[in-house]
Amino acid sequence: MFKSLLLVALLLLTTVVALPPFNGGSDNTLAPLLSYPNAEHIPDEYIVVFKDAVTDERVSCHHNDVDSLLYEERKMFKRGFMNELISGIQHTYDFEGFRGYSGRFSESVLAKIRQSDDVAFVERNQRVYPSIIQNQSPWGLARISHRERLVQSTFSTYQYDATAGNGVTAYVIDTGVNINHTDFGGRARWGANFSPGQPDQDLGGHGTHVAGTIAGTTYGVAKNAQIVAVKVLGPQGGTNSDVIKGVQWTVADYKKAVDDARRAGKVYKGAVINMSLGGGKSNALDKAVNEAVTAGIVVVVAAGNENSDACLASPSGAEKVITVAASTVEDTRAWFSNWGKCVEIFAPGRDITSDWIGSNTATNRISGTSMASPHVAGLAAYFLGLSAIPLTPKQVLDKIVNTATRNALCEVANSPNLLAYNGFA
């Protein structure tokens, strides 16, 4: 029986390989297949990214070609393990300069995909996880509103403009958000869920904690911002392909908000994405978040918790994002925090109290660059809300960097010695 199955499998491979290449492609010219040594790859899952100049017609033809290959394979295997392997396209992407798709493909179909002249590169899909370290005063808020190191009289004092965050949307791409938490005061809504098989709720608390630091009434930096939950992580983390789908949805939702404001004769203040997550290096994920910035959204990401170079991970190594490392109440780099030239700024990230799950008043104190990133995402929303005119992501970055407290930290490990500050005086 096994020999017969093996023979059919070999016949299948022969049949697929005999098919013509995509769009004039050649067996001798294959798109690069990218994988990274520090990534947790998912077997047989891939992200395919098209070249920038590819037309809609060629994209449609490419998808048809893939469907044809999958059809031929499925004819050979009507059930069983091979049918699971060749499950096909799972997500398609088309936003700004990012076009592509992701899915599960056999080696023979993958080889044909790589022959296409329209494919820029193929990347092995990989897992991503929240950038969290461990399990109640919000000293972080106090620190970003004081130039000097905190003392007893300033430890729990947050100085801020009461209008901060007005008219700004903060997208939390994470585990979801407990949108009914009292600390959000009705300003949180559910956006979308791209975590397969998971309910529309935060089961882990991570996303709720992040959202609370961005815009919670008690624990938030920008206390008037609107919060949108975009779920891409479940209890076991998530995948780059799901995260990219979440980014695409966010860009579309942001563009709709801009258009709606324009039609109403209003000016949309702006939007921020927070991504307190990460994994191995990924060109596909880096490209996706860079395109979100190109669309006009400020993207803030966690540097990661491996005590290593943030440039070696994604999305922390992406060119256009604001990458945030973690500091402590003693004004040192947190021992776990990633570092390096890809870091733009530090923010409080150890023993941070914020909102949680389990009840609509729950809180928790945890640590990680996941907690540092939302301080800066909140700061971006804060500055966007205070500005009389809309700001570009580059202008927001410049504002954050130019306002930061300089040379306040010890042991920054080849990172910029900049600590987030809200400029309140």
C-alpha positions as CSV (number, residue, x, y, z in Angstrom):
1,M,0.0,0.0,0.0
2,F,2.8,2.4,1.0
3,K,4.7,1.6,-2.2
4,S,1.6,2.3,-4.3
5,L,1.0,5.7,-2.5
6,L,4.6,6.6,-3.1
7,L,4.3,5.7,-6.8
8,V,1.3,8.0,-7.1
9,A,3.1,10.8,-5.3
10,L,6.1,10.4,-7.7
11,L,3.6,10.4,-10.7
12,L,2.1,13.6,-9.3
13,L,5.4,15.4,-9.1
14,T,6.2,14.3,-12.7
15,T,2.8,15.7,-13.9
16,V,3.2,19.0,-12.2
17,V,6.8,19.6,-13.3
18,A,5.8,18.9,-16.9
19,L,3.5,21.9,-16.8
20,P,4.7,25.1,-18.6
21,P,6.3,27.9,-16.6
22,F,4.4,31.0,-15.6
23,N,4.2,34.0,-18.0
24,G,7.2,33.1,-20.0
25,G,9.3,32.1,-17.0
26,S,12.2,29.7,-17.2
27,D,13.3,26.6,-15.4
28,N,16.7,28.2,-15.2
29,T,15.5,31.5,-13.6
30,L,13.9,31.1,-10.2
31,A,12.7,33.9,-7.8
32,P,14.7,33.8,-4.6
33,L,13.4,31.6,-1.8
34,L,14.2,33.4,1.5
35,S,14.6,31.9,4.9
36,Y,16.4,33.0,8.0
37,P,18.4,31.1,10.6
38,N,16.7,32.9,13.6
39,A,13.1,32.3,12.3
40,E,10.7,29.6,13.4
41,H,9.5,28.5,9.9
42,I,6.2,26.8,9.3
43,P,6.6,23.7,7.0
44,D,5.3,24.1,3.5
45,E,3.9,27.6,4.1
46,Y,5.1,30.5,1.9
47,I,4.6,34.2,1.3
48,V,4.9,35.2,-2.4
49,V,5.6,38.8,-3.2
50,F,5.1,40.2,-6.7
51,K,7.4,42.7,-8.4
52,D,6.4,46.3,-8.2
53,A,5.5,46.8,-11.9
54,V,3.2,43.8,-12.2
55,T,-0.2,44.6,-13.7
56,D,-3.6,43.5,-12.5
57,E,-4.0,41.3,-15.5
58,R,-0.8,39.4,-14.8
59,V,-1.6,39.0,-11.2
60,S,-5.0,37.5,-12.2
61,C,-3.3,35.2,-14.6
62,H,-0.8,34.1,-12.0
63,H,-3.5,33.2,-9.6
64,N,-5.3,31.2,-12.3
65,D,-2.0,29.4,-13.0
66,V,-1.6,28.5,-9.3
67,D,-5.2,27.3,-9.2
68,S,-4.6,25.1,-12.2
69,L,-1.6,23.5,-10.6
70,L,-3.5,22.9,-7.4
71,Y,-6.4,21.4,-9.4
72,E,-4.1,18.9,-11.1
73,E,-2.6,17.8,-7.8
74,R,-6.0,17.5,-6.2
75,K,-7.2,15.2,-9.0
76,M,-4.4,12.8,-8.0
77,F,-5.2,13.0,-4.3
78,K,-8.8,13.3,-3.4
79,R,-8.1,12.8,0.3
80,G,-5.3,12.2,2.8
81,F,-2.1,13.8,3.8
82,M,-1.2,15.2,0.3
83,N,-4.5,17.0,0.1
84,E,-3.7,18.8,3.3
85,L,-0.3,19.7,2.0
86,I,-1.6,21.3,-1.1
87,S,-4.3,23.4,0.6
88,G,-3.4,26.4,-1.7
89,I,-3.7,30.2,-1.4
90,Q,-4.9,31.4,2.1
91,H,-4.4,35.2,1.9
92,T,-4.0,37.7,-0.9
93,Y,-2.4,41.1,-0.4
94,D,-2.9,44.3,-2.4
95,F,-2.1,47.6,-0.6
96,E,0.1,50.4,-1.5
97,G,3.3,48.9,-3.0
98,F,2.7,45.4,-1.5
99,R,1.1,42.8,-3.7
100,G,1.3,39.1,-3.2
101,Y,-0.3,36.1,-1.5
102,S,0.4,33.4,1.0
103,G,-0.5,29.8,1.3
104,R,0.5,26.1,1.7
105,F,2.1,24.5,-1.4
106,S,3.9,21.3,-2.3
107,E,7.5,21.6,-3.5
108,S,6.5,21.0,-7.1
109,V,3.9,23.9,-7.1
110,L,6.4,26.1,-5.3
111,A,9.0,25.5,-8.0
112,K,6.5,26.6,-10.6
113,I,5.6,29.7,-8.7
114,R,9.3,30.6,-8.4
115,Q,9.6,30.3,-12.2
116,S,7.1,33.2,-12.7
117,D,8.6,36.4,-14.1
118,D,6.2,38.4,-12.0
119,V,7.5,37.1,-8.6
120,A,10.0,39.2,-6.8
121,F,10.7,36.7,-4.0
122,V,9.2,33.9,-2.0
123,E,9.6,33.7,1.7
124,R,9.0,30.8,4.1
125,N,6.2,31.7,6.5
126,Q,7.2,31.9,10.1
127,R,5.7,32.3,13.6
128,V,5.6,35.6,15.5
129,Y,5.0,36.1,19.2
130,P,4.2,38.9,21.6
131,S,7.4,40.6,22.8
132,I,6.6,40.0,26.5
133,I,8.8,39.0,29.4
134,Q,7.0,38.5,32.7
135,N,4.1,38.8,35.1
136,Q,1.0,48.6,40.4
137,S,1.8,52.3,39.6
138,P,2.2,53.5,36.0
139,W,5.7,54.8,36.5
140,G,6.2,54.8,32.8
141,L,3.7,57.6,32.3
142,A,5.5,59.7,34.9
143,R,8.9,59.0,33.2
144,I,7.9,60.2,29.8
145,S,6.6,63.5,31.2
146,H,9.7,64.4,33.2
147,R,13.2,65.2,32.0
148,E,14.9,64.2,35.1
149,R,15.1,60.7,36.7
150,L,12.1,60.0,38.8
151,V,12.2,60.6,42.5
152,Q,9.5,60.0,45.2
153,S,7.7,63.3,44.5
154,T,7.4,62.6,40.7
155,F,7.2,58.8,40.6
156,S,3.4,58.7,40.1
157,T,2.8,62.1,38.5
158,Y,1.9,62.1,34.8
159,Q,1.9,65.6,33.3
160,Y,0.1,65.9,30.0
161,D,-2.2,68.0,27.8
162,A,-5.8,66.9,28.5
163,T,-6.8,67.0,24.8
164,A,-4.0,64.7,23.7
165,G,-5.1,62.0,21.2
166,N,-8.3,63.8,20.1
167,G,-9.3,62.7,16.7
168,V,-6.6,60.0,16.4
169,T,-7.0,56.3,15.9
170,A,-4.6,53.7,17.4
171,Y,-4.7,50.3,15.7
172,V,-3.5,47.6,18.0
173,I,-2.3,44.6,15.9
174,D,-2.0,42.0,18.6
175,T,-4.0,39.4,20.5
176,G,-7.2,41.5,20.4
177,V,-8.5,44.0,22.9
178,N,-10.9,43.7,25.8
179,I,-13.0,46.5,24.2
180,N,-15.5,46.6,27.1
181,H,-12.9,47.4,29.7
182,T,-14.0,50.5,31.7
183,D,-10.6,52.2,31.2
184,F,-11.3,52.7,27.5
185,G,-14.5,54.6,28.2
186,G,-16.3,53.4,25.1
187,R,-13.4,54.5,22.8
188,A,-12.4,50.9,21.8
189,R,-13.9,48.9,19.0
190,W,-13.3,45.5,17.4
191,G,-11.8,45.9,13.9
192,A,-10.9,42.5,12.4
193,N,-9.7,39.0,13.3
194,F,-7.0,37.2,11.2
195,S,-6.1,34.6,13.8
196,P,-7.5,31.3,12.4
197,G,-10.0,29.6,14.6
198,Q,-9.9,32.2,17.3
199,P,-12.8,34.1,18.7
200,D,-13.2,37.9,18.5
201,Q,-11.8,38.5,21.9
202,D,-8.5,38.9,23.7
203,L,-7.7,35.5,25.3
204,G,-4.2,36.4,26.5
205,G,-4.4,40.0,27.7
206,H,-1.4,41.2,25.8
207,G,-3.3,43.3,23.3
208,T,-5.5,44.8,26.1
209,H,-2.4,45.7,28.1
210,V,-0.9,47.4,25.0
211,A,-4.1,49.3,24.2
212,G,-4.3,50.5,27.8
213,T,-0.8,52.0,27.7
214,I,-1.6,53.7,24.4
215,A,-5.0,55.2,25.3
216,G,-6.5,54.0,28.5
217,T,-8.1,56.7,30.7
218,T,-5.9,55.6,33.7
219,Y,-2.9,54.0,32.2
220,G,-2.7,55.6,28.7
221,V,-0.4,58.2,27.2
222,A,-3.1,59.6,24.7
223,K,-6.2,59.4,26.8
224,N,-8.6,60.6,24.1
225,A,-7.5,58.4,21.2
226,Q,-9.8,55.8,19.6
227,I,-8.6,52.2,19.8
228,V,-9.2,49.5,17.1
229,A,-8.4,45.9,17.8
230,V,-6.8,43.9,14.9
231,K,-6.3,40.3,16.1
232,V,-3.4,38.4,14.5
233,L,-2.1,36.4,17.5
234,G,-3.7,33.6,19.4
235,P,-2.6,31.7,22.5
236,Q,0.3,30.1,20.5
237,G,1.3,33.3,18.7
238,G,0.7,33.8,15.0
239,T,2.2,33.8,11.6
240,N,3.7,36.5,9.3
241,S,1.1,35.7,6.7
242,D,-1.7,36.6,9.2
243,V,0.1,39.7,10.4
244,I,0.5,41.0,6.9
245,K,-3.2,40.5,6.3
246,G,-3.9,42.5,9.5
247,V,-1.7,45.3,8.2
248,Q,-3.5,45.3,4.8
249,W,-6.9,45.6,6.6
250,T,-5.6,48.4,8.8
251,V,-4.4,50.4,5.8
252,A,-7.8,50.0,4.1
253,D,-9.7,51.0,7.3
254,Y,-7.4,54.1,7.7
255,K,-7.9,55.1,4.0
256,K,-11.7,54.9,4.5
257,A,-11.5,57.1,7.6
258,V,-9.5,59.7,5.6
259,D,-12.0,59.6,2.8
260,D,-15.0,59.8,5.2
261,A,-13.5,62.9,6.9
262,R,-12.8,64.5,3.5
263,R,-16.4,64.0,2.3
264,A,-17.7,65.5,5.6
265,G,-15.5,68.6,5.1
266,K,-13.2,67.6,8.0
267,V,-9.5,66.9,8.4
268,Y,-8.6,63.5,9.8
269,K,-5.9,63.9,12.5
270,G,-4.1,60.6,11.7
271,A,-3.5,57.1,12.8
272,V,-0.9,55.0,14.6
273,I,-0.3,51.2,14.4
274,N,1.3,49.5,17.4
275,M,2.9,46.1,16.8
276,S,4.3,44.7,20.0
277,L,5.2,41.4,18.3
278,G,8.1,39.9,16.4
279,G,9.9,36.9,15.0
280,G,12.8,36.2,12.8
281,K,13.9,38.4,9.9
282,S,11.2,38.7,7.2
283,N,11.5,40.8,4.0
284,A,7.8,40.3,3.4
285,L,6.7,41.6,6.8
286,D,9.2,44.5,6.6
287,K,7.8,45.5,3.2
288,A,4.3,45.4,4.5
289,V,4.9,47.7,7.4
290,N,7.0,50.0,5.3
291,E,4.0,50.3,2.8
292,A,1.7,51.1,5.7
293,V,4.0,54.0,6.6
294,T,4.0,55.1,2.9
295,A,0.1,55.1,3.1
296,G,0.4,57.7,5.9
297,I,0.2,55.7,9.1
298,V,2.8,56.0,11.9
299,V,4.0,52.4,12.7
300,V,5.5,51.8,16.1
301,V,7.0,48.4,16.9
302,A,8.8,46.6,19.7
303,A,12.5,46.1,19.4
304,G,12.3,42.5,20.8
305,N,13.4,40.8,24.0
306,E,16.4,38.7,22.9
307,N,19.1,41.1,24.1
308,S,20.4,41.2,20.6
309,D,20.5,43.4,17.5
310,A,17.0,44.6,16.6
311,C,18.0,44.8,12.9
312,L,18.1,41.0,12.9
313,A,14.4,40.6,13.5
314,S,11.1,41.8,12.0
315,P,9.3,44.1,12.0
316,S,11.9,45.8,14.3
317,G,14.4,45.9,11.5
318,A,12.1,47.6,8.9
319,E,13.3,50.8,7.5
320,K,10.3,53.2,8.0
321,V,8.9,52.1,11.4
322,I,9.7,53.5,14.8
323,T,11.5,50.8,16.8
324,V,11.3,51.1,20.5
325,A,13.7,49.5,23.1
326,A,12.9,49.2,26.8
327,S,14.2,51.2,29.7
328,T,13.8,50.7,33.5
329,V,12.9,52.9,36.3
330,E,16.6,53.1,37.1
331,D,17.2,54.7,33.7
332,T,19.1,51.8,32.2
333,R,18.4,49.6,29.2
334,A,16.3,46.7,30.3
335,W,18.5,43.5,30.4
336,F,16.2,41.8,27.9
337,S,15.8,44.6,25.4
338,N,17.1,44.4,21.9
339,W,19.4,47.3,20.8
340,G,21.4,48.7,17.9
341,K,21.1,51.1,15.0
342,C,17.5,50.1,14.1
343,V,16.3,51.4,17.5
344,E,14.9,54.9,17.3
345,I,14.1,55.5,21.0
346,F,13.7,54.0,24.4
347,A,10.6,54.0,26.6
348,P,9.6,52.4,29.9
349,G,9.3,48.6,29.5
350,R,9.8,46.9,32.8
351,D,7.1,46.4,35.5
352,I,4.4,48.3,33.6
353,T,0.9,48.3,34.9
354,S,-2.0,48.5,32.4
355,D,-5.4,47.0,31.6
356,W,-6.0,43.2,31.4
357,I,-8.6,40.5,30.7
358,G,-10.8,38.5,33.1
359,S,-13.0,41.4,34.0
360,N,-13.8,44.9,32.7
361,T,-11.7,46.4,35.5
362,A,-8.7,44.0,35.5
363,T,-5.1,45.1,35.5
364,N,-1.7,43.4,35.3
365,R,1.9,44.4,35.6
366,I,4.2,42.9,33.0
367,S,7.5,43.6,31.3
368,G,8.9,43.6,27.7
369,T,9.6,45.8,24.8
370,S,5.9,45.1,24.1
371,M,5.3,47.5,27.0
372,A,7.8,50.1,25.7
373,S,6.4,50.3,22.2
374,P,2.8,51.4,23.2
375,H,4.3,54.3,25.2
376,V,5.7,55.6,22.0
377,A,2.6,54.7,20.0
378,G,0.7,56.7,22.5
379,L,3.1,59.5,22.2
380,A,2.7,59.5,18.4
381,A,-1.1,59.8,18.9
382,Y,-0.5,62.5,21.5
383,F,1.5,64.6,19.1
384,L,-0.9,64.0,16.2
385,G,-3.8,65.1,18.4
386,L,-2.1,68.3,19.5
387,S,-1.0,69.3,16.0
388,A,-3.2,72.0,14.2
389,I,-2.4,70.3,10.9
390,P,-2.0,66.7,9.8
391,L,1.5,65.3,10.3
392,T,3.3,62.8,8.1
393,P,4.9,59.7,9.7
394,K,8.3,61.3,9.2
395,Q,7.2,64.5,10.9
396,V,5.9,62.5,13.8
397,L,9.2,60.6,14.1
398,D,11.1,63.8,14.0
399,K,8.9,65.3,16.7
400,I,9.5,62.2,18.9
401,V,13.2,62.2,18.4
402,N,13.7,66.0,18.7
403,T,11.6,66.1,21.9
404,A,13.2,63.1,23.5
405,T,15.4,63.4,26.6
406,R,19.0,62.8,25.6
407,N,21.8,60.9,27.4
408,A,19.6,60.0,30.3
409,L,20.2,56.2,30.1
410,C,23.0,53.9,31.0
411,E,24.2,50.9,29.0
412,V,22.3,51.5,25.8
413,A,24.5,49.1,23.8
414,N,25.2,51.0,20.6
415,S,21.6,52.4,20.5
416,P,20.6,56.1,20.3
417,N,20.6,57.4,23.9
418,L,17.1,58.9,23.6
419,L,14.3,58.5,26.1
420,A,10.7,59.2,25.1
421,Y,9.3,62.5,26.4
422,N,6.0,64.2,25.8
423,G,7.4,67.8,25.9
424,F,5.0,68.9,28.6
425,A,6.4,71.8,30.7
